[in-house]
Each structure stands twice: as structure tokens, then as C-alpha cells.
Amino acid sequence: MSTKNRNLLFGGLIIALIIAVLAPFLASSNPDGLESSAESMQVPESEPAYTAPLPDYAIPGMEDNPLGGVIALILGTILVLLVALVVTKLLAKRKENKLDKQ
């Protein structure tokens, strides 16, 4: 990885972590997203097909504590970064192998 790419990666990670730390304190307590739209349309709730490991950006037992949201967001940010890096490495190897066979 070149120095330019490494600096870009670390800069992006720092910005993402700053947002993750500040988000629980800046987020609205009355969001107007999908859940409130479903409530206003009286869509019946059903059992989810998949249960998230950290639902509602909170650690189980720390739902009312903003620190739980901060920790959940930091873990999620790092996990997404790691998944993206692994996928990128796998695709780069695949491309390398494809070029070697030609």
C-alpha cells in the first residue's frame, strides 16, 4: 500500500471515528426515518428475519447510556473497515491471478 493510500485510509478512519463518537450526542431523539414512517402508516410489526448483533446502535444492557452507542458505533466502524479491506485484498488477488493466467 502506498503512503498516499495509507494516509487516505487513516484520515478517513479518523473522520469516521470522530463521527461515531459524536453521533449519539448529536442525533435527534425524534427521528423521522423508516420506523416513524411505518408507525404513522400503522404497519404491523413482525418478527425480524435477522437480529443485528448491536440493535439500535446500542450494547445490550447499555441502551440508555450514550457510551454504549459510542462503543457500538466504533466497533461497527472498525468492523466495516476490516470487511472492506478483506474484500479489497481478495479482489486484488483474484485480479492478479486472472492476469497471470493470460
Secondary structure, 3 states (H helix, E strand, C coil): CCHHHHHHHHHHHHHHHHHHHHHHHHCCCCCCCHHHHHHHCCCCCCCCCCCCCCHHHCCCCCCCCHHHHHHHHHHHHHHHHHHHHHHHHHHHHHHHHHHHHC
